[in-house]
Amino acid sequence: MYFRRRYPSTSSLIIITGALLLLTFMLKHLYDNNQKCNRMNNYQQLMQELSDHMQSVELAANKSAANLNQLNKVLIQQHQQLAQKLEITGDDKKSGNIHKSK
């Protein structure tokens, strides 16, 4: 009798143990979900940084393309001017006029 008064019954111990086990599983589930949420937030932050870097690379590529187009236009213009000078110089040589050009 003394033993029963001092210690709870077996069914109470089973219920308490089951409740503790259930709470442990619930806490583990909450912890896992929290870890997933943290990983997802880190992933989203990483993707945002990557997107920002890609936009800056795209802007740099567009600037480079514009500069390349401008350089091509200048080179084509210089090539045409050089071709015209060569035609004029060639015509002068054919006609017998020697023209010194600098």
C-alpha positions in Angstrom: 0.0 0.0 0.0 2.8 2.4 0.9 4.4 1.6 -2.5 1.2 2.5 -4.4 0.8 5.8 -2.5 4.3 6.9 -3.1 4.6 6.0 -6.8 2.0 6.6 -9.5 0.3 3.6 -11.1 1.6 1.9 -14.2 -1.1 3.3 -16.4 -0.3 6.8 -15.3 3.4 6.2 -16.1 2.5 4.8 -19.5 0.3 7.8 -20.3 3.0 10.3 -19.1 5.7 8.4 -21.1 3.5 8.3 -24.2 2.7 12.1 -23.9 6.5 12.8 -23.5 7.2 10.6 -26.5 4.5 12.4 -28.5 5.8 15.8 -27.5 9.3 14.7 -28.4 8.2 13.7 -31.9 6.2 16.9 -32.3 9.3 19.0 -31.3 11.4 17.0 -33.7 8.9 17.7 -36.5 8.8 21.4 -35.6 12.6 21.5 -35.5 12.8 19.8 -39.0 10.3 22.2 -40.4 12.2 25.1 -39.0 15.4 23.8 -40.5 13.7 23.4 -43.9 12.4 27.0 -43.6 15.9 28.3 -42.8 17.4 26.4 -45.7 14.7 27.7 -48.0 15.3 31.3 -46.8 19.0 30.9 -47.4 18.3 29.4 -50.8 16.1 32.3 -51.7 18.7 34.8 -50.5 21.3 33.0 -52.6 19.1 33.0 -55.7 18.4 36.7 -55.2 22.1 37.5 -55.0 22.7 35.3 -58.1 19.9 37.1 -59.9 21.5 40.5 -59.0 24.9 39.3 -60.3 23.3 38.0 -63.5 21.6 41.4 -64.0 24.9 43.2 -63.6 26.6 40.8 -66.0 23.8 41.4 -68.5 24.2 45.1 -68.2 28.0 44.8 -68.7 27.5 42.6 -71.7 25.0 45.1 -73.2 27.5 47.9 -72.7 30.3 45.8 -74.2 28.0 45.0 -77.2 27.2 48.7 -77.7 30.9 49.5 -77.5 31.8 46.7 -80.0 29.1 48.0 -82.4 30.5 51.5 -82.1 34.0 50.2 -82.7 32.9 48.2 -85.7 31.2 51.4 -87.2 34.4 53.4 -86.7 36.6 50.6 -88.2 34.2 50.3 -91.2 34.3 54.0 -91.7 38.1 54.1 -91.5 38.3 51.2 -93.9 36.1 53.0 -96.4 38.2 56.2 -96.1 41.4 54.2 -96.6 39.9 52.5 -99.6 38.9 55.9 -101.1 42.4 57.2 -100.5 43.9 54.2 -102.2 41.6 54.6 -105.1 42.5 58.3 -105.4 46.2 57.5 -105.1 45.9 54.7 -107.6 44.1 57.0 -110.1 46.9 59.6 -109.7 49.6 57.1 -110.4 47.7 55.8 -113.5 47.4 59.4 -114.8 51.1 60.0 -114.2 50.7 62.4 -111.3 52.7 61.4 -108.4 51.2 62.6 -105.2 53.0 62.5 -101.9 50.7 61.9 -99.1 51.6 62.0 -95.4 
